Each structure stands twice: as structure tokens, then as C-alpha cells.
Amino acid sequence: MVRHLALALAALGGALLAAILVATPGDVDAAPGTRLADMIERVDPGVVHVTTILDGERQAQSRDDAVGAGWVFGSEGWIVTSRHTLRGAKSVRVSLAGRGTLDARVVGQDDVTDVAVLKVEATGLVPLAAGDPARLRKGDPVYAAGSP
């Protein structure tokens, strides 16, 4: 399962990452006129902050030191992030809203598409719904959630 998930995500690459993180108001079950704050509140539990541990206790402190964002792909602890976020990491931690910080295990990665799959030991996570780029037209508003 892990290998197939990692390969599927790698095969889709950046297009998958963009498709998931791009949302229109309809993609998050929002009625016309829904406030941006309401949409953010809805997707926030599915956005994670990724921090790499470079050596022992030294944590990365900036984006250049591999701090980035990810999103919950599956409620059983599957998380997708960018591969470059993990470069040089000895270990990885993710912070989830309301769950604190958890150790993560890298289960798949692809340098060409810059996609990585992490696994945390947690259940009941809130996966983000995939946006549908085919529903978009020029001029439609889109929103991307991330951390930092």
C-alpha cells in the first residue's frame, strides 16, 4: 500500500500537489458569498507544518533550512509534502492544528516531481478534499493553504 501510494503520488507529481491545494469555494462545500475566513477554518485541520531535524537536536529555522508545508492525504496519518523540504533531514516532525507535533517517517519520495509522502502515527486526521482544476475558468478565485 505504501509503495503504491508513493508511486501514484510521484507519477502525478506537482499536478497532484497543485490540484489538492487549489480550492474554489465550491470545493470546500461553501455557499456563494462564503467568507474566506470560513473556508480557511474548514481546511486548516488538514494543513501541516513540516520541520526537519538536521542533526540531533538542531532544528531547521527557515524555509532555506527546510521548513515547509504539507497536507493530510489520509485520515490514518498519510501526509504529502515537497521533497525539497526533506533534503538533508535526519528526522522529520509535523505540527497539526489541535494535535501538536508528531514524528514523521518518510515512506516515499521523488526528486523529479518534488513530491514526498510522510506517515505519522495518528488516526482521525482531517484529509483535504481535492480541488478539481477542470472546474476552473480564467478569473475564478482559487486559494492555496500552507504553512508557514
SEMARGU-129145 format. One line per field, with one value per residue (C-alpha): residue number from 1; residue in three letters; x, y, z. Coordinates in nm, 4 decimals, always signed. Example, Ala and Ser with C-alpha at 12.3 -4.5 7.8 and 13.67 -1.06 7.14 Angstrom:
! SEMARGU-129145
num <- (1,2);
residu <- (ALA,SER);
east <- (+1.2300,+1.3670);
north <- (-0.4500,-0.1060);
up <- (+0.7800,+0.7140);
This chain:
! SEMARGU-129145
num <- (1,2,3,4,5,6,7,8,9,10,11,12,13,14,15,16,17,18,19,20,21,22,23,24,25,26,27,28,29,30,31,32,33,34,35,36,37,38,39,40,41,42,43,44,45,46,47,48,49,50,51,52,53,54,55,56,57,58,59,60,61,62,63,64,65,66,67,68,69,70,71,72,73,74,75,76,77,78,79,80,81,82,83,84,85,86,87,88,89,90,91,92,93,94,95,96,97,98,99,100,101,102,103,104,105,106,107,108,109,110,111,112,113,114,115,116,117,118,119,120,121,122,123,124,125,126,127,128,129,130,131,132,133,134,135,136,137,138,139,140,141,142,143,144,145,146,147,148);
residu <- (MET,VAL,ARG,HIS,LEU,ALA,LEU,ALA,LEU,ALA,ALA,LEU,GLY,GLY,ALA,LEU,LEU,ALA,ALA,ILE,LEU,VAL,ALA,THR,PRO,GLY,ASP,VAL,ASP,ALA,ALA,PRO,GLY,THR,ARG,LEU,ALA,ASP,MET,ILE,GLU,ARG,VAL,ASP,PRO,GLY,VAL,VAL,HIS,VAL,THR,THR,ILE,LEU,ASP,GLY,GLU,ARG,GLN,ALA,GLN,SER,ARG,ASP,ASP,ALA,VAL,GLY,ALA,GLY,TRP,VAL,PHE,GLY,SER,GLU,GLY,TRP,ILE,VAL,THR,SER,ARG,HIS,THR,LEU,ARG,GLY,ALA,LYS,SER,VAL,ARG,VAL,SER,LEU,ALA,GLY,ARG,GLY,THR,LEU,ASP,ALA,ARG,VAL,VAL,GLY,GLN,ASP,ASP,VAL,THR,ASP,VAL,ALA,VAL,LEU,LYS,VAL,GLU,ALA,THR,GLY,LEU,VAL,PRO,LEU,ALA,ALA,GLY,ASP,PRO,ALA,ARG,LEU,ARG,LYS,GLY,ASP,PRO,VAL,TYR,ALA,ALA,GLY,SER,PRO);
east <- (+0.0000,+0.2704,+0.4734,+0.1687,+0.0621,+0.4113,+0.4393,+0.0957,+0.1767,+0.5160,+0.3587,+0.1155,+0.3848,+0.3337,-0.0009,-0.1435,+0.0004,-0.1480,-0.4826,-0.5173,-0.4095,-0.6133,-0.9662,-1.2594,-1.5434,-1.7405,-1.4570,-1.4931,-1.8734,-1.9112,-2.2231,-2.1812,-2.0661,-1.8903,-1.6200,-1.2556,-1.2178,-1.4857,-1.3023,-0.9712,-1.1337,-1.2658,-0.9313,-0.6974,-0.7092,-0.5719,-0.2695,+0.0536,+0.3785,+0.6850,+1.0111,+1.3279,+1.5814,+1.9212,+2.1441,+2.0499,+1.8555,+1.9240,+1.6000,+1.5797,+1.4781,+1.3764,+1.2437,+1.6052,+1.6696,+1.3803,+1.0765,+0.7649,+0.4055,+0.2197,-0.1356,-0.3195,-0.3929,-0.5477,-0.7092,-0.4739,-0.1661,-0.0698,+0.0825,+0.2112,+0.4825,+0.7509,+1.0603,+1.2952,+1.1582,+1.3207,+1.6647,+1.9370,+1.6938,+1.7948,+1.4359,+1.1090,+0.8337,+0.4943,+0.2697,-0.1052,-0.3717,-0.5063,-0.2682,+0.0668,+0.3918,+0.4415,+0.7406,+0.7010,+0.8501,+0.9372,+0.7684,+0.8130,+0.9817,+1.0603,+1.3235,+1.1966,+0.8425,+0.9466,+0.6817,+0.7258,+0.4883,+0.5149,+0.3432,+0.2624,+0.1213,-0.2184,-0.5748,-0.8771,-0.6855,-0.8809,-0.7758,-0.8087,-1.0559,-0.9094,-0.9890,-1.0937,-0.8817,-1.1179,-1.3903,-1.1801,-1.2094,-0.9869,-1.0731,-1.2079,-1.0695,-0.8518,-0.6976,-0.3902,-0.3380,+0.0087,+0.2392,+0.4448);
north <- (+0.0000,+0.2477,+0.1811,+0.2139,+0.5388,+0.6847,+0.5769,+0.7130,+1.0470,+1.0599,+0.9786,+1.2648,+1.4928,+1.8631,+1.8462,+1.6477,+1.8834,+2.1794,+2.0072,+1.9264,+2.2617,+2.4610,+2.5096,+2.7090,+2.7965,+2.5033,+2.2599,+2.3162,+2.2956,+2.6695,+2.8553,+3.1539,+3.4530,+3.2434,+3.4389,+3.3492,+3.3085,+3.0350,+2.8448,+2.8723,+2.7431,+2.4446,+2.3393,+2.4377,+2.0964,+1.9338,+2.1628,+2.0666,+2.2449,+2.0338,+2.0814,+1.8901,+1.7920,+1.8296,+1.6688,+1.5581,+1.8415,+2.1188,+2.2103,+2.3982,+2.7588,+2.8935,+2.7881,+2.7726,+2.5241,+2.3046,+2.4218,+2.3861,+2.2854,+1.9668,+1.8414,+1.5442,+1.2945,+1.0217,+1.0120,+0.7329,+0.9581,+0.9994,+1.3393,+1.4846,+1.7496,+1.8711,+1.6526,+1.9518,+2.0216,+1.6984,+1.7490,+1.6833,+1.5785,+1.3232,+1.3201,+1.4979,+1.6368,+1.7696,+2.0031,+1.9653,+2.2019,+2.0628,+1.7638,+1.9189,+1.7981,+1.4381,+1.2467,+1.1557,+0.8747,+0.9282,+0.6495,+0.7730,+1.0493,+1.1517,+1.4113,+1.4643,+1.5635,+1.7084,+1.5071,+1.3183,+1.1088,+1.1033,+0.8820,+0.9815,+0.7528,+0.9160,+0.8394,+1.0564,+1.3214,+1.5509,+1.4984,+1.7884,+1.7392,+1.7508,+2.0552,+1.9990,+2.2112,+2.1181,+2.3262,+2.6426,+2.9204,+3.2203,+3.4759,+3.2277,+3.2794,+2.9976,+2.9570,+2.7684,+2.6721,+2.6330,+2.6766,+2.8870);
up <- (+0.0000,+0.0987,-0.2133,-0.4391,-0.2718,-0.3057,-0.6691,-0.7543,-0.5977,-0.7654,-1.1019,-1.0648,-0.9277,-0.8942,-1.0728,-0.7820,-0.5249,-0.7106,-0.7606,-0.3932,-0.2608,-0.5088,-0.3875,-0.5094,-0.2749,-0.4194,-0.3450,+0.0280,+0.0280,+0.0583,-0.0450,-0.2766,-0.0762,+0.1885,+0.3623,+0.3098,+0.6859,+0.6800,+0.4061,+0.5922,+0.9087,+0.7150,+0.5599,+0.8449,+1.0201,+0.7036,+0.6685,+0.8436,+0.9215,+0.8395,+1.0314,+0.9592,+1.2205,+1.0605,+1.3217,+1.6687,+1.8297,+1.5772,+1.4033,+1.0775,+1.1383,+0.7981,+0.4595,+0.3407,+0.6216,+0.5049,+0.6918,+0.4840,+0.4480,+0.3796,+0.3757,+0.5144,+0.2385,+0.4501,+0.7928,+0.9061,+0.9109,+0.5432,+0.4640,+0.1366,+0.1212,-0.1159,-0.1478,-0.1232,+0.2251,+0.3453,+0.1899,+0.4474,+0.7196,+0.9795,+1.1054,+1.0316,+1.2528,+1.1558,+1.3503,+1.3123,+1.4390,+1.7656,+1.7601,+1.8468,+1.6933,+1.5813,+1.4494,+1.0829,+0.8775,+0.5092,+0.3126,-0.0423,-0.2343,-0.5877,-0.6766,-1.0315,-0.9291,-0.5880,-0.4024,-0.0747,+0.1349,+0.5145,+0.7707,+1.1274,+1.3945,+1.4291,+1.3316,+1.2758,+1.0826,+0.8509,+0.4875,+0.2479,-0.0331,-0.3809,-0.5862,-0.9457,-1.1826,-1.4685,-1.2996,-1.3109,-1.5650,-1.6147,-1.3497,-1.0917,-0.7436,-0.6086,-0.2669,-0.1511,+0.2118,+0.3547,+0.6486,+0.7124);
